[in-house]
Each structure stands twice: as C-alpha cells, then as structure tokens.
C-alpha cells in the first residue's frame, strides 16, 4: 500500500483551524495572560485531525 502523500504516512494532518497549536487565537491571548486557554473545538486541543485522504491509515489504495 503506497504512503499517503497528504499526511506523509502519519495518518494525521495539522488542524487548519488552530494551525496545529491546539488553541484558538482567543485561547492564545488567554494563555499569554496566564489564563486558561480555549482549546480548539475542531481538534479538541490536539493540534491534529485524522487525515481525510487516507482515513487515518497512513496509506492509500493503488489505482491500478
């Protein structure tokens, strides 16, 4: 099975909403003020999402 080119075989991609940081812009401002940051609602604070191309498997089917 060939490696997924979207995620590089990792099965996860960087969250576009928080740019992989795990917190939203509002949450980053809170973190700078030593407050509790707002976790990104899209990735739930992990900074990554399952790859939509390979469905988090890291590989793609051959299209022979």
Secondary structure as the mmCIF struct_conf table of DSSP 4:
data_model
#
loop_
_struct_conf.conf_type_id
_struct_conf.id
_struct_conf.beg_label_comp_id
_struct_conf.beg_label_asym_id
_struct_conf.beg_label_seq_id
_struct_conf.end_label_comp_id
_struct_conf.end_label_asym_id
_struct_conf.end_label_seq_id
STRN STRN1 UNK A 2 UNK A 3
HELX_LH_PP_P HELX_LH_PP_P1 UNK A 4 UNK A 4
TURN_TY1_P TURN_TY1_P1 UNK A 5 UNK A 9
BEND BEND1 UNK A 10 UNK A 11
STRN STRN2 UNK A 12 UNK A 14
TURN_TY1_P TURN_TY1_P2 UNK A 16 UNK A 20
BEND BEND2 UNK A 21 UNK A 22
STRN STRN3 UNK A 23 UNK A 23
HELX_RH_AL_P HELX_RH_AL_P1 UNK A 25 UNK A 32
TURN_TY1_P TURN_TY1_P3 UNK A 33 UNK A 34
BEND BEND3 UNK A 35 UNK A 35
HELX_LH_PP_P HELX_LH_PP_P2 UNK A 36 UNK A 37
STRN STRN4 UNK A 39 UNK A 39
TURN_TY1_P TURN_TY1_P4 UNK A 41 UNK A 45
BEND BEND4 UNK A 46 UNK A 47
STRN STRN5 UNK A 48 UNK A 50
TURN_TY1_P TURN_TY1_P5 UNK A 52 UNK A 56
BEND BEND5 UNK A 57 UNK A 58
STRN STRN6 UNK A 59 UNK A 60
#
